[in-house]
């Protein structure tokens, strides 16, 4: 018995690196497949609502596709508006940034007693050339369109039940238990994704409004950035506040206005990420800080930016799966970092003769 257990552990240790290697090598397939699964969970309540009204499945899929394509088109349109603002004010912003950097360098040199030579009196920042990055931009757009179309295709397969997990569950040893566990996992993930989406949306809106109120350039672009980066748990909030504060420092003079702006964007992160998100999520989705950092590093290494965005939903998915089995529940408890007992919601089996 012990030898079989040792063999299973050794096989698992060998299989895990192989699985991660396959996930990294075939990322062009697994990234849109995984992302489409989470998107299908987001649209599943809407699909159920339309099904109750008797709307045919084909029309439901067309409606979901239209919403997703329309959302992407809206984001692209907003990016175009922001890009025009960036191009029109690029020279002024570049001059302000160079002046602020020179001011900081002069202050450091004066503090350290370093004399500024004539050789270093030129431009501090490298000259900007938009055309030099045109090739990489076109390549990035082409890659994005490919990933988007694959994600849309896989999502329609999930929603149309062409990729049916229920058929696989019916072939397991205990179909009822497997089906009940899958339904709970699916419902919990739907709750998590909905809350995370609306919290990120609110964070983006409040960040954009703060930029608009304090006169910081490109409020639409910063709102979209705050919305997207907020899916990167914990680190995303710091990145938004730090980058936006540095950007505002270039545009504003160090004053009370700049301080209040930094406070406003920080409060947006605190209100939505620190207060509202834990309230709506509940303790069932809690993950400790060490697990968050490890998963961010792991999935970021495997799938890049897409891995950073999906790392926490994947971790929540794994945690919920581990909670369903009493033998793996301690691992889920370790991921959560909670001291309380995990409720498995198991039904008590009545004893014979009771």
C-alpha positions as CSV (number, residue, x, y, z in Angstrom):
1,X,0.0,0.0,0.0
2,X,2.8,2.4,0.9
3,X,4.7,1.5,-2.2
4,X,1.7,2.3,-4.4
5,X,1.3,5.7,-2.6
6,X,5.0,6.5,-3.1
7,X,4.8,5.5,-6.8
8,X,1.8,7.8,-7.3
9,X,3.6,10.7,-5.7
10,X,6.7,10.1,-7.9
11,X,4.5,9.9,-11.0
12,X,2.8,13.2,-10.0
13,X,6.1,14.9,-9.5
14,X,7.2,13.8,-13.0
15,X,3.9,14.7,-14.6
16,X,3.5,18.2,-13.2
17,X,6.6,19.7,-15.0
18,X,5.5,17.9,-18.2
19,X,2.0,19.5,-17.9
20,X,3.4,23.0,-17.4
21,X,5.8,22.5,-20.4
22,X,2.9,21.5,-22.6
23,X,0.8,24.4,-21.4
24,X,3.6,26.8,-22.2
25,X,4.5,25.3,-25.5
26,X,0.8,25.2,-26.7
27,X,-0.1,28.5,-25.1
28,X,-1.6,29.7,-28.4
29,X,-4.3,27.0,-27.9
30,X,-4.7,26.8,-24.1
31,X,-4.8,30.6,-23.5
32,X,-7.9,31.3,-25.7
33,X,-9.4,27.9,-24.5
34,X,-9.1,28.9,-20.8
35,X,-10.1,32.5,-21.4
36,X,-13.2,31.4,-23.4
37,X,-14.2,29.1,-20.5
38,X,-14.2,32.0,-18.0
39,X,-16.1,34.2,-20.6
40,X,-18.7,31.5,-21.0
41,X,-19.2,31.4,-17.3
42,X,-19.8,35.2,-17.4
43,X,-22.4,34.9,-20.2
44,X,-24.0,31.7,-18.8
45,X,-26.6,33.5,-16.6
46,X,-27.7,35.6,-19.6
47,X,-28.0,32.4,-21.7
48,X,-30.2,30.8,-19.0
49,X,-32.4,33.9,-18.9
50,X,-33.0,33.9,-22.6
51,X,-33.6,30.1,-22.6
52,X,-36.4,30.6,-20.1
53,X,-38.0,33.1,-22.4
54,X,-38.0,30.5,-25.2
55,X,-35.3,32.2,-27.4
56,X,-33.7,29.6,-29.7
57,X,-30.1,28.6,-29.0
58,X,-28.9,30.0,-32.3
59,X,-30.3,33.5,-31.5
60,X,-28.8,33.3,-28.0
61,X,-25.3,32.6,-29.4
62,X,-25.7,35.4,-32.0
63,X,-26.7,37.8,-29.2
64,X,-23.7,36.8,-27.0
65,X,-21.3,37.1,-30.0
66,X,-22.7,40.5,-30.8
67,X,-22.2,41.7,-27.2
68,X,-18.6,40.5,-27.1
69,X,-17.7,41.9,-30.5
70,X,-19.5,45.2,-29.7
71,X,-17.5,45.4,-26.4
72,X,-14.2,44.9,-28.2
73,X,-15.2,47.4,-30.9
74,X,-16.1,50.0,-28.2
75,X,-12.7,49.4,-26.5
76,X,-10.9,49.8,-29.9
77,X,-12.8,53.0,-30.6
78,X,-11.9,54.4,-27.2
79,X,-8.3,53.5,-27.8
80,X,-8.4,55.3,-31.1
81,X,-9.7,58.5,-29.4
82,X,-6.9,58.2,-26.8
83,X,-4.3,57.5,-29.4
84,X,-5.3,60.7,-31.2
85,X,-4.9,62.6,-27.9
86,X,-1.5,61.0,-27.4
87,X,-0.3,61.9,-30.9
88,X,-1.6,65.5,-30.7
89,X,0.0,66.2,-27.3
90,X,3.0,63.9,-27.6
91,X,5.6,66.7,-28.1
92,X,4.4,68.8,-25.2
93,X,4.3,65.8,-22.9
94,X,7.7,64.7,-24.0
95,X,9.1,68.1,-23.2
96,X,7.5,68.2,-19.8
97,X,8.8,64.7,-19.0
98,X,12.3,65.6,-20.0
99,X,12.2,68.8,-17.9
100,X,11.0,66.9,-14.9
101,X,13.7,64.2,-15.3
102,X,16.4,66.8,-15.7
103,X,15.2,68.5,-12.6
104,X,15.4,65.3,-10.6
105,X,18.9,64.5,-12.0
106,X,20.1,68.0,-11.2
107,X,18.8,67.7,-7.7
108,X,20.6,64.3,-7.2
109,X,23.8,65.7,-8.7
110,X,23.6,68.8,-6.4
111,X,23.0,66.6,-3.3
112,X,25.9,64.3,-4.2
113,X,28.2,67.1,-5.2
114,X,28.5,65.9,-8.8
115,X,29.2,68.6,-11.4
116,X,27.2,68.4,-14.7
117,X,29.5,68.2,-17.7
118,X,28.7,69.6,-21.1
119,X,28.7,66.1,-22.6
120,X,25.6,65.2,-20.6
121,X,23.8,68.4,-21.2
122,X,21.8,67.0,-24.2
123,X,18.5,65.2,-24.2
124,X,18.0,62.9,-21.2
125,X,15.2,60.8,-22.7
126,X,15.5,58.9,-25.9
127,X,13.8,60.5,-28.9
128,X,10.4,59.1,-29.7
129,X,9.7,57.7,-33.1
130,X,6.2,56.4,-33.7
131,X,7.1,54.9,-37.0
132,X,9.8,52.8,-35.6
133,X,7.3,50.7,-33.7
134,X,4.8,50.4,-36.5
135,X,6.0,46.9,-37.4
136,X,5.7,45.5,-33.9
137,X,2.3,47.2,-33.5
138,X,0.9,45.6,-36.6
139,X,2.2,42.2,-35.4
140,X,0.6,42.7,-32.0
141,X,-2.7,43.6,-33.6
142,X,-2.6,40.5,-35.8
143,X,-1.8,38.3,-32.8
144,X,-4.6,39.9,-30.8
145,X,-7.2,39.3,-33.6
146,X,-6.1,35.7,-33.9
147,X,-6.4,35.1,-30.2
148,X,-9.8,36.9,-30.1
149,X,-11.2,34.9,-32.9
150,X,-10.1,31.6,-31.3
151,X,-11.5,32.8,-28.0
152,X,-14.8,33.6,-29.6
153,X,-14.9,30.2,-31.3
154,X,-14.2,28.3,-28.2
155,X,-16.7,30.3,-26.2
156,X,-19.4,29.5,-28.6
157,X,-18.5,25.9,-28.3
158,X,-18.8,26.1,-24.5
159,X,-22.1,27.9,-24.6
160,X,-23.6,25.7,-27.3
161,X,-22.5,22.7,-25.2
162,X,-20.5,21.3,-28.1
163,X,-17.7,20.9,-25.5
164,X,-19.9,19.0,-23.0
165,X,-18.3,18.3,-19.6
166,X,-21.5,16.6,-18.4
167,X,-21.1,13.8,-20.9
168,X,-17.6,13.1,-19.4
169,X,-19.0,13.3,-15.8
170,X,-21.6,10.6,-16.6
171,X,-18.9,8.2,-17.4
172,X,-17.2,8.5,-14.0
173,X,-17.5,6.0,-11.2
174,X,-19.9,8.2,-9.2
175,X,-21.8,10.4,-11.8
176,X,-24.1,12.0,-9.2
177,X,-21.3,13.1,-6.9
178,X,-19.2,14.3,-9.9
179,X,-22.1,16.2,-11.4
180,X,-23.0,17.9,-8.0
181,X,-19.4,18.9,-7.5
182,X,-19.2,20.3,-11.1
183,X,-22.4,22.3,-10.6
184,X,-21.0,23.9,-7.4
185,X,-17.7,24.7,-9.0
186,X,-19.5,26.3,-12.0
187,X,-21.9,28.4,-9.8
188,X,-19.0,29.6,-7.6
189,X,-16.9,30.5,-10.6
190,X,-19.8,32.4,-12.1
191,X,-20.2,34.4,-8.9
192,X,-16.4,35.1,-8.7
193,X,-16.1,36.2,-12.3
194,X,-19.2,38.5,-12.1
195,X,-18.0,40.2,-9.0
196,X,-14.5,40.6,-10.3
197,X,-15.7,42.0,-13.6
198,X,-18.0,44.6,-12.0
199,X,-15.4,45.6,-9.3
200,X,-12.8,46.1,-12.1
201,X,-15.3,48.0,-14.2
202,X,-16.1,50.3,-11.2
203,X,-12.4,50.8,-10.5
204,X,-11.8,51.8,-14.2
205,X,-14.7,54.2,-14.2
206,X,-13.7,55.9,-11.0
207,X,-10.1,56.1,-12.1
208,X,-11.1,57.7,-15.4
209,X,-13.4,60.2,-13.6
210,X,-10.6,61.1,-11.3
211,X,-8.3,61.9,-14.2
212,X,-11.0,63.9,-15.8
213,X,-11.8,65.9,-12.7
214,X,-8.1,66.8,-12.0
215,X,-7.2,67.5,-15.6
216,X,-4.9,64.5,-16.2
217,X,-4.6,63.7,-19.8
218,X,-6.0,60.5,-21.5
219,X,-8.7,59.7,-18.9
220,X,-10.3,57.1,-21.1
221,X,-7.1,55.3,-21.7
222,X,-6.3,55.3,-18.0
223,X,-9.8,54.0,-17.2
224,X,-9.4,51.1,-19.6
225,X,-5.9,50.4,-18.2
226,X,-7.2,50.4,-14.6
227,X,-10.1,48.0,-15.6
228,X,-7.8,45.5,-17.3
229,X,-4.9,45.6,-14.8
230,X,-7.3,45.2,-11.9
231,X,-7.8,41.5,-12.9
232,X,-4.1,41.0,-11.8
233,X,-4.8,40.5,-8.1
234,X,-3.2,42.9,-5.6
235,X,-0.3,43.8,-7.9
236,X,-2.6,45.5,-10.5
237,X,-3.8,48.1,-7.9
238,X,-0.2,49.1,-7.1
239,X,0.8,49.3,-10.8
240,X,-2.2,51.6,-11.5
241,X,-1.5,54.0,-8.6
242,X,2.3,54.1,-9.2
243,X,2.2,54.6,-13.0
244,X,-0.7,57.1,-12.9
245,X,1.0,59.1,-10.1
246,X,4.3,59.3,-12.1
247,X,2.3,60.4,-15.2
248,X,0.4,63.1,-13.2
249,X,3.7,64.3,-11.7
250,X,4.9,65.0,-15.3
251,X,1.8,67.0,-16.0
252,X,1.3,68.8,-12.7
253,X,3.5,70.8,-10.4
254,X,4.2,69.2,-7.0
255,X,1.3,70.7,-5.0
256,X,-1.8,69.9,-3.1
257,X,-3.7,69.2,-6.3
258,X,-1.3,66.4,-7.2
259,X,-1.6,65.0,-3.6
260,X,-5.4,65.0,-3.7
261,X,-5.3,63.3,-7.1
262,X,-3.1,60.5,-5.8
263,X,-5.4,60.1,-2.8
264,X,-8.4,59.9,-5.1
265,X,-7.1,57.1,-7.3
266,X,-5.8,55.3,-4.2
267,X,-9.3,55.5,-2.7
268,X,-10.8,54.1,-5.9
269,X,-8.6,51.0,-5.4
270,X,-9.4,50.8,-1.7
271,X,-13.2,51.2,-2.1
272,X,-13.6,48.6,-4.8
273,X,-10.7,46.3,-4.2
274,X,-10.4,46.5,-0.4
275,X,-14.0,47.0,0.7
276,X,-16.6,46.0,-1.9
277,X,-14.8,43.0,-3.4
278,X,-14.3,41.1,-0.1
279,X,-18.0,41.9,0.8
280,X,-19.4,40.5,-2.4
281,X,-16.9,37.7,-2.7
282,X,-17.2,36.4,0.8
283,X,-14.6,34.1,2.6
284,X,-15.2,31.2,0.2
285,X,-13.0,32.9,-2.4
286,X,-10.2,34.1,-0.1
287,X,-6.6,33.3,-1.1
288,X,-3.6,34.2,1.0
289,X,-0.9,36.6,-0.2
290,X,1.8,33.9,-0.6
291,X,-0.5,31.9,-2.9
292,X,-1.4,35.0,-4.9
293,X,2.3,35.9,-5.5
294,X,3.3,32.3,-6.4
295,X,0.4,31.9,-8.8
296,X,1.1,35.3,-10.4
297,X,4.7,34.3,-11.0
298,X,3.9,30.8,-12.2
299,X,1.1,31.7,-14.7
300,X,2.9,34.9,-15.7
301,X,5.9,32.8,-16.6
302,X,3.8,30.2,-18.5
303,X,1.4,32.5,-20.4
304,X,2.8,36.0,-20.0
305,X,0.2,38.9,-19.6
306,X,-2.7,36.5,-20.2
307,X,-1.4,34.3,-17.4
308,X,-1.2,37.2,-15.0
309,X,-4.8,38.1,-15.8
310,X,-6.2,34.6,-15.5
311,X,-3.9,33.4,-12.6
312,X,-6.4,34.2,-9.8
313,X,-9.5,32.8,-11.6
314,X,-7.5,29.6,-12.3
315,X,-6.4,29.5,-8.6
316,X,-10.0,29.9,-7.4
317,X,-11.0,27.2,-9.8
318,X,-8.4,24.8,-8.4
319,X,-9.2,25.8,-4.8
320,X,-13.0,25.1,-5.3
321,X,-12.1,21.7,-6.9
322,X,-9.9,20.8,-4.0
323,X,-12.7,21.6,-1.5
324,X,-15.0,19.0,-3.0
325,X,-12.8,16.1,-1.8
326,X,-12.2,15.6,1.9
327,X,-8.7,14.2,1.2
328,X,-7.7,17.4,-0.7
329,X,-9.6,19.9,1.5
330,X,-6.5,20.6,3.6
331,X,-4.7,21.8,0.5
332,X,-7.6,24.2,-0.3
333,X,-7.4,25.4,3.3
334,X,-3.7,26.0,2.8
335,X,-4.3,28.0,-0.3
336,X,-6.9,30.1,1.5
337,X,-4.7,30.6,4.6
338,X,-7.7,30.5,6.9
339,X,-7.8,28.9,10.3
340,X,-11.4,27.9,10.2
341,X,-12.8,24.7,8.8
342,X,-13.9,24.4,5.2
343,X,-17.5,23.6,4.7
344,X,-17.8,20.8,2.1
345,X,-21.6,20.8,2.2
346,X,-21.8,17.0,2.3
347,X,-25.0,15.2,3.0
348,X,-25.0,12.9,5.9
349,X,-25.7,9.3,5.0
350,X,-28.2,7.8,7.5
351,X,-27.0,4.7,9.3
352,X,-28.8,1.4,8.7
353,X,-31.6,0.7,11.1
354,X,-31.7,4.3,12.3
